[in-house]
Every structure is written in C-alpha cells, then in structure tokens.
Amino acid sequence: MPKRRNLLATAVSSVLIASSLGLGASMATAAVPSPPAGFTTVWSDDFNGSANTLPSSANWIFDIGHNYPGGAANWGTGEIAYHTNSTQNVSLDGSGNLRITPRRDSAGNWTSARIETQRTNFAAPAGGVVRFESRIQLPNVTGAAAQGIWPAFWSLGEAFRGNYTNWPGVGEIDVLENVNGQNTVYGTLHCGVAPGGPCNEFSGLSGSRANLNPSPQAGFHTYAVELDRSTSPEQLRWYVDGQQFFSVNANQMDATTWNNATHHGFFLILNVAVGGSWPGPPTAQTASGVPMIVDYVTVSQKNGGTTPPPTTPPPTGGSRDAYGTIQAESFDSQSGTQVVDGVKLGYISNGDQAVYKGVRFGTNPARTFVARVASGAASGVSGLIEVRLDSATAAPVSTIAVGNTGGWTSYRDVPGALSGVTGNHDVYLTFKSGQPSDFVDLDSFTFRN
C-alpha cells in the first residue's frame, strides 16, 4: 500500500486499544460506553462543554506550529498546515463533540490542529490488555474536495515526548488513518528502525478496511485497538465498529523490537493534517473548514493477575498525607541526588532514588500520581520517574516519562495513573534513563483519588 508516514524524528501514532462496541452513525453523540467485561476504564474524555471553547487543558496538550521543538520540519511527514490552539481550528461544539477543523486563508495558507493527551502512561499491564477507543466522523468531503486531507487517531511511546528523535523504535500505533476522503480506513504499527527493519518502515505494518456503510465521512464509526499481553504470542488487534480487521503478533519480529515498541506507556493524538507524503498536497479544489468530529476518547485496561505482596511489610502508621503536597527535599533517605537551593531535588539521573516513609493513602484508593518537575536536559535526554511501595525492588505502581520542559526552572505537573493504592506505605521514587546525564529536577509530588 502507498502509506508513508516518514517520522524519522517526530513520529506520530496511536497505541490504541481495540473496542468491540460498534455504534456506527446512528447518533451524533453518545455517552462514553462502559468497558467490555473484565476491563476497567482508566481515562476518558466525552468533550462536554460550552460551544466554541477549547478541550480541557488538564487532559490535552496543544501542539503549535510546524514541528516539535528541535524535531523534524513539517512534523516529519511533509504536511503543510500550521497547527494552532485557536478555536477556529480546535473546539468543542456544545453538543458533546470535539471538532478539529483545517482551514485555508485568503493567501492559500492552511491551519489545523493536533492535540495530545497530557498522560503518557496508557499501557498494557504485564499479562493484561489495554484498549484505546474513539467514536469519530471524518471530514465530510470526498473526491477533489478531499485532496490532501489526512485525519488520524493514533499514539506514540512515552519516551518520544521530550526527545522527538527516537522514532520508530519507541513504537507508534495508529488506530485510525484516512487520506483524500477514501472509503478506506487504516491501522498501523511502526517499530524498529527506518528505513526498512522488521516493520517495513516508512510504511509500517498496516491493514485496512474498505467500503464502510455509511462511509467514514458520512457518519460516525467506532475505532479501537487492543494491545494484548495476556496471549502468547502477544498481539495488537484493530477494530471498526467491533469487527476486527487487522492484527500484528509479537512473533512477527524479534523480541527486543516488540518490547521496545509496546512494553511501556503511550500518549494519544488526534489531528487533521493537510498535505504530506501520503495524501499528497491539497489543491485549489480542496475544501476548507470541514471538521473531523470526535464524540469521545476512552482508555480501558484489563489486569493480568495480582501483584505479589512486598517482601517487607508496610508500615502500620503514617506521618505524611498522600493527598497533600510532599516536598521532594523532605526525603527520609536518597541515593545519587542533591538538594538544590533547599527547595528541590536535583541532579537526578539513571539509578537514583529517594524514599518517603509513612505515606497515608487511607481507604479510598489513590489512582493518580502527580509530580511537579522541570528539565533542561539536552536534546535526546529523557527518563522515567517510577513509584514503588515499601521496597526499591517492588514492581512500579506508577510510571511517568519526563523530557525537556523548557529549562531547569520551567516546572510542569506531570500526572500518571496509579494502581488503586490504599493504606500506609513507604514511597520509593526511582529514576531510570537510557542516558547517563541528569534528566529531571523534582520540586514536589502528590497523589489523587
């Protein structure tokens, strides 16, 4: 097939997880559906809000311009639209939908929008499944009026954020792509190296479904992907309206390539590109102002079994409130870090850790970890903050990825999903990076229900 994403330094994609709920085009909007049996919804956005307002900045990041900072020009794909956070290009419609609208101005310049989830930790648990799903109507244009229009719902591996040069090895899972108003939708995995490699880059491993009724431009369909780590071999499955149309198995490539592409968190992306190497450029006949309409986005997980208890019993009492702000410099012990100016934990690099004893979570499960971080790390340097309970070797209950935030004093709150923690625990923060350089400063952290 002619698919070409060419994301050598800024790949785009979707680790999306399949849905078997086919709502078709019967309704303009629908509530976020309950997850399938055995799954738990871990995140969703129903796009409720006033008309002509932006989607929630707590859920979404707005990409601006023609590229990531330091990333490849034109988002690595050759697309030509300047992405904005203007409500002319991205807004709620007041009826429970998001609209991403490409527009051409009087001088022939195109603008559009591209948004990413704030969270980067949507992952399949070991032995479990993760599913990403969205109900979408593509821009309602076909033929000459659709030339160059490229809508997509996709995701990238969490290590891409802040790095922007490690595609395709970090993994890109495209749940839905469409070009030029065709009645064909595509699902793709990008992985390994480019060009060539086990994922046949720059094309990727791709499948398609054609002749939808109604067409994807004329009505809503539900698009989903499941990353299943409960089967052997592990598998990715793509669905439209609950019908599987494509899969990729782990044994189609070497284990390292598969693990690097799938065994981690992802962030999700919605965008409408204009032009690029796959659809080709727009023409004077290409319609302006026709939106992609998104009803909802949801992420669900199915766990793969129970976590073994820690070898050290948890503390019976706690002196710290998990739901208050815990200052990073208030650690009980640490390794490899330094307190900077008395107000933050700095010089953090791979292998470092800090311990905070006696954290009280109570009986209402905490499901989110939020770290306030800053990073002025060099291009290509990023890492992970892992939360472990009662032991530095316990399995992480939350992991967030951190890249350059714009400087060592440019702080950002980065949330990550937490596996329903209750009771009293010693909290171990461990830090992991593929590079030896310092990658983050930590001001504080907290937990949320």
C-alpha positions in Angstrom: 0.0 0.0 0.0 1.1 3.6 -0.5 1.3 4.6 3.1 4.2 6.8 4.0 4.5 8.5 7.4 8.2 9.3 7.4 8.5 10.3 11.0 12.3 9.9 11.3 12.5 12.5 14.1 8.9 13.1 15.1 6.7 10.2 14.6 3.1 10.3 15.1 0.9 7.4 16.1 -1.6 5.7 18.2 -1.2 3.0 20.7 -4.8 2.5 20.7 -6.7 -0.2 22.1 -9.5 -2.0 20.5 -13.1 -1.7 21.2 -15.8 -4.1 20.3 -18.7 -1.5 20.7 -20.0 -0.6 17.3 -22.2 2.5 17.4 -22.0 3.3 13.7 -23.6 6.5 12.6 -26.9 6.2 14.4 -26.4 9.1 16.7 -24.4 12.4 16.5 -23.2 12.0 20.1 -23.1 9.1 22.5 -22.0 8.7 26.1 -18.7 7.1 26.8 -19.6 3.4 26.8 -18.9 1.1 29.7 -15.8 -1.0 29.1 -16.1 -4.7 28.0 -16.3 -7.3 30.6 -13.1 -7.6 32.6 -11.9 -4.2 31.6 -11.8 -1.0 33.8 -11.9 2.5 32.3 -8.8 4.3 33.3 -9.3 7.6 31.4 -11.8 9.2 29.1 -13.0 12.5 27.6 -16.6 13.0 26.5 -15.9 16.5 25.2 -18.7 18.1 27.1 -18.5 21.9 27.5 -19.6 25.2 26.0 -19.6 25.7 22.3 -16.5 27.4 20.8 -14.3 26.6 23.8 -11.1 24.6 23.9 -11.0 21.0 25.1 -9.7 20.5 28.7 -6.0 21.5 29.1 -6.0 19.1 32.1 -6.5 16.3 29.5 -4.8 17.7 26.4 -1.6 19.4 25.1 -2.0 21.6 22.1 0.8 21.2 19.6 1.7 24.5 18.0 3.5 25.3 14.7 5.1 23.1 12.1 7.2 20.8 14.3 8.2 19.8 17.9 11.0 21.9 19.4 14.1 20.5 17.8 12.0 18.0 15.9 11.8 17.4 12.1 10.2 20.1 10.0 6.5 19.7 9.0 6.1 17.1 11.8 8.3 14.7 9.8 5.5 13.9 7.3 5.7 16.8 4.9 2.3 18.1 5.9 1.9 21.9 5.4 -0.7 23.2 7.9 0.4 25.4 10.8 -1.1 23.8 14.0 -2.8 26.2 16.4 -4.8 26.3 19.6 -7.3 28.7 18.1 -11.0 27.7 18.4 -11.2 28.3 14.7 -9.2 25.0 14.4 -10.0 23.1 17.6 -13.0 23.5 19.8 -16.0 21.9 21.5 -19.3 22.2 19.7 -21.5 22.4 22.8 -23.2 19.1 22.0 -20.6 16.7 23.4 -18.2 16.7 20.4 -14.7 17.9 19.6 -14.1 19.4 16.2 -10.7 19.7 14.5 -11.1 21.9 11.5 -8.5 22.5 8.8 -8.8 26.0 7.2 -7.3 27.8 4.3 -6.9 31.6 4.4 -7.2 34.1 1.6 -3.5 33.8 0.8 -3.8 30.0 0.5 -2.1 29.1 3.8 -3.5 26.2 5.8 -4.0 25.9 9.6 -5.3 22.9 11.5 -4.8 21.4 15.0 -3.1 18.5 16.7 -3.7 17.6 20.3 -2.0 15.0 22.6 -3.1 13.6 25.9 -1.3 15.0 28.9 -0.9 11.5 30.2 1.8 9.3 28.6 1.3 6.2 30.7 -1.5 4.3 28.9 0.0 0.9 28.9 -0.9 -2.8 28.8 0.0 -4.3 32.2 2.2 -7.4 32.1 -0.2 -10.3 31.3 -3.0 -7.8 30.7 -4.6 -5.7 27.9 -5.0 -2.1 27.2 -7.6 -0.7 24.8 -7.9 2.8 23.2 -11.1 3.7 21.5 -12.8 6.7 19.9 -16.0 7.4 18.1 -15.3 9.7 15.1 -16.8 11.1 11.9 -14.1 12.1 9.4 -14.3 15.4 7.5 -17.3 15.0 5.2 -15.7 15.7 1.9 -14.7 13.3 -0.9 -13.2 13.5 -4.4 -11.3 16.6 -5.4 -12.6 18.5 -2.3 -10.8 16.0 0.0 -7.4 16.0 -1.8 -4.6 16.3 0.8 -6.9 15.9 3.9 -5.3 13.4 6.4 -7.3 12.8 9.7 -5.9 10.4 12.3 -6.3 9.0 15.8 -3.0 7.4 17.0 -0.4 7.3 19.7 3.3 7.3 20.4 5.5 5.6 23.0 6.0 7.8 26.1 9.8 8.1 25.6 9.1 10.1 22.4 7.8 13.1 24.4 10.7 15.5 25.0 13.0 13.5 22.8 11.4 13.7 19.3 14.3 11.8 17.6 13.7 8.2 18.7 11.0 7.1 16.2 10.2 4.4 15.2 11.9 2.4 17.9 9.7 3.8 20.7 6.6 2.4 18.9 3.7 4.1 17.1 0.3 2.6 17.0 -2.1 4.2 14.5 -5.7 3.3 15.4 -7.2 5.2 12.5 -5.9 7.0 9.5 -7.6 8.1 6.3 -6.5 10.1 3.3 -8.2 12.0 0.5 -11.7 11.2 1.5 -11.5 7.5 0.6 -13.9 4.9 2.0 -11.0 3.1 3.5 -9.5 3.3 7.0 -6.1 2.1 8.0 -4.5 0.7 11.2 -0.7 0.5 11.5 2.2 -0.4 13.8 5.5 1.5 13.4 8.6 0.0 15.1 12.3 -0.9 14.9 14.5 1.2 12.6 13.9 3.3 9.5 14.2 2.7 6.6 13.4 -1.0 6.4 13.6 -3.1 9.6 11.0 -5.6 10.9 8.2 -3.0 10.5 9.0 -2.2 6.9 9.5 1.5 7.5 8.5 4.0 6.5 5.3 2.2 5.6 4.9 0.2 8.8 2.9 -3.0 9.3 -0.6 -1.9 8.1 -4.0 -3.3 7.5 -7.2 -1.6 6.1 -10.9 -1.9 6.0 -12.9 -0.5 3.0 -16.5 0.2 2.0 -17.9 1.2 5.4 -21.6 1.9 5.4 -22.1 4.8 5.9 -18.7 6.0 4.7 -16.4 7.2 7.4 -17.0 10.7 6.0 -20.8 10.4 6.1 -21.3 9.1 9.6 -19.7 8.1 12.9 -17.8 4.8 13.5 -16.1 3.5 16.5 -12.3 2.8 16.0 -10.3 0.9 18.5 -7.1 -1.1 19.1 -6.1 -3.6 21.8 -2.6 -4.3 22.9 -2.9 -7.8 24.4 -0.1 -9.1 26.6 -2.2 -11.9 28.0 -1.8 -14.1 24.9 1.2 -16.0 23.6 2.4 -14.5 21.3 1.4 -11.1 22.4 -0.8 -9.3 19.9 -2.2 -6.0 18.6 -5.7 -6.0 17.2 -7.6 -3.3 15.3 -11.3 -2.9 15.2 -14.0 -0.8 13.4 -17.5 -1.0 15.0 -16.5 -4.0 16.9 -15.2 -6.0 13.9 -11.6 -6.9 13.9 -9.9 -6.2 10.6 -6.1 -6.5 11.3 -3.6 -7.8 13.8 0.1 -7.9 14.4 1.7 -10.7 16.5 4.9 -10.4 18.6 6.5 -13.3 16.7 6.5 -11.3 13.5 9.7 -9.6 14.8 12.5 -10.1 17.3 11.6 -9.8 21.0 13.6 -6.6 21.6 11.9 -4.7 18.8 8.5 -5.8 20.0 9.2 -5.0 23.6 10.7 -1.6 22.8 7.6 -0.7 20.7 4.9 -2.0 23.1 6.1 -2.6 26.7 5.6 0.9 28.0 3.1 3.8 28.2 1.7 5.7 25.3 0.1 9.1 24.7 -2.8 9.5 22.3 -3.1 12.0 19.5 -5.9 13.5 17.4 -5.2 15.6 14.4 -6.1 16.5 10.9 -3.0 17.0 8.7 -3.1 18.8 5.4 -0.8 17.5 2.6 2.2 15.3 3.3 3.9 12.4 1.6 1.0 10.0 1.8 -2.0 12.0 0.6 -0.1 14.5 -1.5 -0.6 18.3 -1.5 -4.0 20.0 -1.4 -5.3 21.8 -4.5 -7.4 24.9 -5.1 -10.4 22.5 -5.0 -9.7 21.2 -1.5 -12.5 22.2 0.8 -11.7 24.4 3.7 -13.5 24.5 7.1 -14.8 20.9 7.2 -14.1 19.3 10.6 -13.2 15.9 11.9 -15.8 15.3 14.7 -14.8 13.3 17.8 -17.6 12.1 20.1 -15.3 10.6 22.9 -12.0 9.0 23.6 -11.6 6.3 26.2 -8.8 4.1 27.6 -9.5 0.8 29.3 -7.3 -1.9 30.9 -7.6 -5.5 31.9 -5.2 -6.6 34.5 -3.1 -9.7 34.2 -3.3 -11.1 37.7 -2.4 -9.9 41.2 0.8 -8.3 42.3 2.8 -10.3 44.8 3.0 -8.8 48.2 6.1 -6.9 49.1 8.8 -8.8 51.0 8.9 -6.0 53.7 5.6 -5.4 55.5 4.1 -1.9 55.0 4.4 0.5 57.9 1.5 0.4 60.4 1.2 4.2 60.7 2.0 7.1 58.5 3.2 10.7 59.1 2.7 12.0 55.6 -0.6 12.8 53.9 -0.6 11.3 50.4 -3.1 13.9 49.2 -1.1 16.9 50.5 2.0 18.3 48.8 5.1 16.2 49.6 8.2 18.3 49.1 10.9 16.4 47.2 13.6 17.6 49.5 11.8 16.2 52.6 13.0 12.6 51.8 14.0 10.2 54.6 16.8 8.8 52.5 18.2 9.2 49.0 20.9 8.0 46.6 22.5 9.9 43.9 20.5 13.2 44.1 21.2 16.6 45.6 19.1 19.2 47.3 19.2 22.4 45.3 18.7 25.8 47.0 17.0 24.0 49.8 13.7 23.7 47.8 14.0 20.9 45.2 15.7 17.6 44.5 18.1 17.9 41.6 20.9 16.4 39.6 18.7 13.3 39.1 19.9 10.7 36.7 19.6 7.0 35.9 19.7 4.8 39.0 19.0 7.5 41.6 16.2 7.1 44.2 14.5 8.9 47.1 12.5 7.4 49.9 9.5 9.0 51.7 8.4 6.9 54.7 4.9 6.6 56.3 2.6 8.0 53.5 -1.1 7.7 54.4 -3.4 6.8 51.5 -6.4 5.9 53.5 -9.2 3.6 52.4 -10.3 5.5 49.2 -7.9 4.2 46.5 -5.5 6.7 45.1 -5.4 6.4 41.3 -3.2 9.3 40.1 0.4 10.3 40.9 1.4 13.8 40.1 5.0 15.0 40.0 6.0 18.7 39.7 9.1 18.6 37.5 11.5 20.7 35.5 14.1 19.7 32.9 16.7 21.5 30.9 18.1 18.2 29.7 19.8 18.2 26.3 18.0 17.0 23.2 17.5 13.3 23.3 17.9 13.0 27.1 14.7 11.9 28.9 13.8 9.4 31.6 11.2 7.8 33.9 10.1 8.5 37.4 8.8 5.3 39.0 6.7 5.0 42.1 7.3 1.8 44.2 5.8 0.8 47.5 7.8 -0.4 50.5 10.8 -1.6 48.6 13.1 -0.2 45.9 12.7 -3.5 44.0 8.9 -3.8 44.2 7.0 -3.5 40.9 6.2 0.1 40.0 2.6 1.2 40.7 3.0 4.3 38.6 5.5 5.5 35.9 5.7 8.9 34.2 8.1 10.0 31.4 9.9 13.3 31.6 11.7 15.2 28.9 12.9 18.8 28.5 10.3 21.1 29.8 12.0 24.3 28.6 14.6 24.7 31.3 15.6 23.7 34.8 13.2 26.3 36.3 10.3 25.6 33.9 8.1 23.5 36.1 5.2 21.3 34.9 2.8 19.0 36.7 3.0 15.5 35.1 0.3 13.0 36.1 0.4 9.3 35.9 -2.1 6.5 36.5 -1.7 4.7 39.9 -2.9 1.2 40.6 -5.5 2.0 43.3 -3.3 2.4 46.4 -4.7 2.3 49.9 -3.3 2.0 53.4 0.1 3.2 54.7 3.3 2.8 52.7 6.8 3.9 52.3 7.1 5.5 48.9 10.2 4.9 46.9 10.8 7.1 43.9 13.2 5.5 41.5 14.7 7.2 38.4 15.5 5.5 35.1 17.1 6.8 31.9 18.8 5.4 28.9 21.4 8.1 29.1 23.9 8.9 32.0 23.0 12.7 32.0 20.8 14.4 34.6 17.3 14.5 33.2 15.0 16.0 35.8 14.6 18.2 38.9 11.7 17.3 41.3 10.0 20.0 43.2 7.2 18.1 44.9 4.6 15.4 44.3 1.2 14.3 45.5 -1.5 11.7 44.9 -5.1 11.9 43.9 -8.2 9.7 44.1 
